[in-house]
Every structure is written in C-alpha cells, then in structure tokens.
Amino acid sequence: MAKLEDIVRRQKTGATFVISAQMLQMTPRDFDALAQIWDDEGGPGFNVAGVPFRVVVEGEFLISRVTVVRTTAEV
C-alpha cells in the first residue's frame, strides 16, 4: 500500500490525522477489515485514536474513516 505509506511518512511524530477509505481508494467493506486490524494492533507507523467513523452499507455498520496518531515506528 504505497499510498498509505506516503500519507503516513508525510506526518511528524505525534501528529493526528485522518485516513479514510476514499483516500486509499478502497471500498468501505475492504477498509473496515483493515481498520479493525489497525484498531487492535496499530498500523504501520500509527495508532488509532478515538472512535472510528462508521457508515451503513447494506444494513451493516462499516468503518470508513479513522483518526490516527503518528508514532516513531518505521513505515
């Protein structure tokens, strides 16, 4: 996911920023699966902060946007 890595690398350590399904050109269903892993384990160079934003798709609540905080971990 080069685009995700590019987004994260542009941020300074401690910066709070948003990652969305639209930014990564993913469907809400695909993004939801990835965002749940990030919420549990952290992402490449960031941790999820706060409550993920969800949308309803075909009666399911799916994560479509997360607010994250940049860490010192390598991307």
Backbone as JSON Lines, residues from 0, in Angstrom:
{"i":0,"aa":"M","n":[0.83,-1.19,0.0],"ca":[0.0,0.0,0.0],"c":[0.86,1.24,0.0]}
{"i":1,"aa":"A","n":[1.4,1.53,-1.13],"ca":[2.3,2.68,-1.25],"c":[1.61,3.98,-0.85]}
{"i":2,"aa":"K","n":[0.35,4.13,-1.2],"ca":[-0.33,5.38,-0.9],"c":[-0.46,5.59,0.61]}
{"i":3,"aa":"L","n":[-0.79,4.54,1.36],"ca":[-0.88,4.64,2.81],"c":[0.48,5.03,3.39]}
{"i":4,"aa":"E","n":[1.52,4.38,2.93],"ca":[2.86,4.68,3.42],"c":[3.24,6.13,3.14]}
{"i":5,"aa":"D","n":[2.88,6.62,1.95],"ca":[3.17,8.01,1.61],"c":[2.45,8.97,2.54]}
{"i":6,"aa":"I","n":[1.2,8.69,2.85],"ca":[0.4,9.53,3.74],"c":[1.03,9.57,5.13]}
{"i":7,"aa":"V","n":[1.42,8.41,5.63],"ca":[1.98,8.32,6.98],"c":[3.35,8.98,7.05]}
{"i":8,"aa":"R","n":[4.18,8.77,6.06],"ca":[5.54,9.35,6.06],"c":[5.53,10.88,6.07]}
{"i":9,"aa":"R","n":[4.49,11.49,5.5],"ca":[4.41,12.95,5.46],"c":[4.14,13.55,6.84]}
{"i":10,"aa":"Q","n":[3.7,12.75,7.78],"ca":[3.31,13.25,9.1],"c":[4.49,13.22,10.07]}
{"i":11,"aa":"K","n":[4.51,14.18,10.97],"ca":[5.54,14.21,12.01],"c":[5.1,13.36,13.18]}
{"i":12,"aa":"T","n":[6.04,12.86,13.94],"ca":[5.73,12.06,15.13],"c":[4.81,12.85,16.05]}
{"i":13,"aa":"G","n":[3.74,12.2,16.49],"ca":[2.77,12.83,17.37],"c":[1.63,13.53,16.65]}
{"i":14,"aa":"A","n":[1.73,13.67,15.33],"ca":[0.68,14.34,14.56],"c":[-0.59,13.48,14.53]}
{"i":15,"aa":"T","n":[-1.74,14.14,14.62],"ca":[-3.03,13.47,14.49],"c":[-3.56,13.76,13.1]}
{"i":16,"aa":"F","n":[-3.98,12.71,12.41],"ca":[-4.5,12.87,11.05],"c":[-5.54,11.8,10.76]}
{"i":17,"aa":"V","n":[-6.22,11.95,9.65],"ca":[-7.31,11.05,9.27],"c":[-6.9,10.19,8.08]}
{"i":18,"aa":"I","n":[-7.3,8.92,8.12],"ca":[-7.15,8.03,6.97],"c":[-8.55,7.51,6.65]}
{"i":19,"aa":"S","n":[-8.95,7.62,5.39],"ca":[-10.29,7.19,5.01],"c":[-10.23,6.18,3.86]}
{"i":20,"aa":"A","n":[-11.34,5.48,3.7],"ca":[-11.46,4.53,2.59],"c":[-11.29,5.26,1.26]}
{"i":21,"aa":"Q","n":[-11.87,6.43,1.17],"ca":[-11.8,7.2,-0.07],"c":[-10.36,7.61,-0.4]}
{"i":22,"aa":"M","n":[-9.59,8.0,0.61],"ca":[-8.19,8.39,0.4],"c":[-7.38,7.23,-0.18]}
{"i":23,"aa":"L","n":[-7.7,6.02,0.26],"ca":[-6.96,4.84,-0.19],"c":[-7.62,4.14,-1.36]}
{"i":24,"aa":"Q","n":[-8.69,4.74,-1.86],"ca":[-9.45,4.21,-2.99],"c":[-9.88,2.76,-2.74]}
{"i":25,"aa":"M","n":[-10.44,2.54,-1.54],"ca":[-10.92,1.22,-1.14],"c":[-12.42,1.27,-0.91]}
{"i":26,"aa":"T","n":[-13.06,0.12,-0.99],"ca":[-14.47,0.05,-0.64],"c":[-14.58,0.1,0.88]}
{"i":27,"aa":"P","n":[-15.73,0.55,1.4],"ca":[-15.89,0.56,2.86],"c":[-15.71,-0.84,3.47]}
{"i":28,"aa":"R","n":[-16.14,-1.88,2.8],"ca":[-16.0,-3.24,3.33],"c":[-14.53,-3.63,3.46]}
{"i":29,"aa":"D","n":[-13.72,-3.34,2.43],"ca":[-12.29,-3.66,2.47],"c":[-11.57,-2.81,3.52]}
{"i":30,"aa":"F","n":[-11.92,-1.52,3.57],"ca":[-11.29,-0.62,4.53],"c":[-11.65,-1.04,5.96]}
{"i":31,"aa":"D","n":[-12.89,-1.45,6.18],"ca":[-13.33,-1.87,7.5],"c":[-12.47,-3.01,8.03]}
{"i":32,"aa":"A","n":[-12.21,-4.0,7.2],"ca":[-11.4,-5.14,7.62],"c":[-10.0,-4.69,8.02]}
{"i":33,"aa":"L","n":[-9.41,-3.8,7.24],"ca":[-8.08,-3.3,7.53],"c":[-8.07,-2.42,8.79]}
{"i":34,"aa":"A","n":[-9.07,-1.55,8.9],"ca":[-9.15,-0.64,10.04],"c":[-9.35,-1.38,11.36]}
{"i":35,"aa":"Q","n":[-10.05,-2.5,11.33],"ca":[-10.23,-3.29,12.55],"c":[-8.89,-3.85,13.04]}
{"i":36,"aa":"I","n":[-8.05,-4.26,12.11],"ca":[-6.7,-4.73,12.47],"c":[-5.89,-3.58,13.06]}
{"i":37,"aa":"W","n":[-5.97,-2.42,12.41],"ca":[-5.24,-1.25,12.93],"c":[-5.71,-0.9,14.33]}
{"i":38,"aa":"D","n":[-7.02,-0.99,14.56],"ca":[-7.57,-0.65,15.87],"c":[-7.05,-1.6,16.95]}
{"i":39,"aa":"D","n":[-6.91,-2.87,16.61],"ca":[-6.44,-3.87,17.57],"c":[-4.92,-3.86,17.75]}
{"i":40,"aa":"E","n":[-4.19,-3.75,16.65],"ca":[-2.74,-3.94,16.67],"c":[-1.92,-2.7,16.34]}
{"i":41,"aa":"G","n":[-2.57,-1.65,15.87],"ca":[-1.85,-0.47,15.39],"c":[-1.51,-0.64,13.93]}
{"i":42,"aa":"G","n":[-1.28,0.45,13.26],"ca":[-0.96,0.4,11.83],"c":[0.52,0.62,11.61]}
{"i":43,"aa":"P","n":[0.93,0.65,10.35],"ca":[2.34,0.87,10.03],"c":[2.75,2.33,10.3]}
{"i":44,"aa":"G","n":[3.28,2.57,11.49],"ca":[3.72,3.93,11.84],"c":[2.67,4.78,12.51]}
{"i":45,"aa":"F","n":[1.54,4.2,12.93],"ca":[0.5,4.96,13.6],"c":[-0.36,4.07,14.48]}
{"i":46,"aa":"N","n":[-1.09,4.72,15.4],"ca":[-2.08,4.05,16.24],"c":[-3.42,4.76,16.07]}
{"i":47,"aa":"V","n":[-4.49,4.0,16.13],"ca":[-5.84,4.58,16.01],"c":[-6.14,5.35,17.29]}
{"i":48,"aa":"A","n":[-6.7,6.55,17.14],"ca":[-7.06,7.39,18.28],"c":[-8.56,7.66,18.21]}
{"i":49,"aa":"G","n":[-9.24,7.41,19.29],"ca":[-10.67,7.69,19.34],"c":[-11.5,6.6,18.7]}
{"i":50,"aa":"V","n":[-12.74,6.95,18.4],"ca":[-13.71,6.01,17.85],"c":[-13.75,6.14,16.33]}
{"i":51,"aa":"P","n":[-13.59,5.04,15.6],"ca":[-13.66,5.1,14.14],"c":[-15.03,5.57,13.66]}
{"i":52,"aa":"F","n":[-15.06,6.31,12.56],"ca":[-16.31,6.77,11.95],"c":[-16.87,5.65,11.08]}
{"i":53,"aa":"R","n":[-18.15,5.38,11.24],"ca":[-18.77,4.28,10.5],"c":[-19.88,4.78,9.59]}
{"i":54,"aa":"V","n":[-20.11,4.04,8.52],"ca":[-21.22,4.29,7.59],"c":[-22.03,3.0,7.5]}
{"i":55,"aa":"V","n":[-23.29,3.14,7.09],"ca":[-24.14,1.97,6.92],"c":[-24.12,1.57,5.45]}
{"i":56,"aa":"V","n":[-23.74,0.31,5.21],"ca":[-23.73,-0.24,3.85],"c":[-24.51,-1.54,3.9]}
{"i":57,"aa":"E","n":[-25.61,-1.56,3.2],"ca":[-26.46,-2.75,3.15],"c":[-26.79,-3.27,4.55]}
{"i":58,"aa":"G","n":[-27.13,-2.35,5.44],"ca":[-27.54,-2.71,6.79],"c":[-26.41,-3.01,7.76]}
{"i":59,"aa":"E","n":[-25.17,-2.89,7.34],"ca":[-24.01,-3.13,8.2],"c":[-23.3,-1.82,8.5]}
{"i":60,"aa":"F","n":[-22.82,-1.68,9.73],"ca":[-22.01,-0.53,10.1],"c":[-20.56,-0.86,9.81]}
{"i":61,"aa":"L","n":[-19.97,-0.14,8.86],"ca":[-18.59,-0.38,8.45],"c":[-17.74,0.85,8.71]}
{"i":62,"aa":"I","n":[-16.51,0.63,9.14],"ca":[-15.58,1.74,9.37],"c":[-15.19,2.34,8.02]}
{"i":63,"aa":"S","n":[-15.36,3.66,7.9],"ca":[-14.97,4.31,6.64],"c":[-13.88,5.37,6.85]}
{"i":64,"aa":"R","n":[-13.6,5.69,8.13],"ca":[-12.6,6.72,8.41],"c":[-12.08,6.52,9.83]}
{"i":65,"aa":"V","n":[-10.78,6.68,10.0],"ca":[-10.18,6.6,11.34],"c":[-9.27,7.8,11.57]}
{"i":66,"aa":"T","n":[-9.24,8.25,12.8],"ca":[-8.3,9.27,13.21],"c":[-7.14,8.53,13.86]}
{"i":67,"aa":"V","n":[-5.93,8.89,13.46],"ca":[-4.75,8.17,13.94],"c":[-3.7,9.16,14.43]}
{"i":68,"aa":"V","n":[-2.75,8.63,15.19],"ca":[-1.62,9.42,15.69],"c":[-0.34,8.78,15.21]}
{"i":69,"aa":"R","n":[0.52,9.56,14.61],"ca":[1.8,9.08,14.08],"c":[2.71,8.68,15.23]}
{"i":70,"aa":"T","n":[3.33,7.53,15.1],"ca":[4.28,7.04,16.09],"c":[5.7,7.13,15.52]}
{"i":71,"aa":"T","n":[6.66,6.71,16.31],"ca":[8.04,6.73,15.85],"c":[8.41,5.47,15.08]}
{"i":72,"aa":"A","n":[7.49,4.51,15.0],"ca":[7.76,3.25,14.3],"c":[8.03,3.48,12.82]}
{"i":73,"aa":"E","n":[8.86,2.64,12.26],"ca":[9.14,2.71,10.82],"c":[7.92,2.36,10.01]}
{"i":74,"aa":"V","n":[7.8,2.97,8.85],"ca":[6.67,2.7,7.95],"c":[7.08,1.69,6.93]}
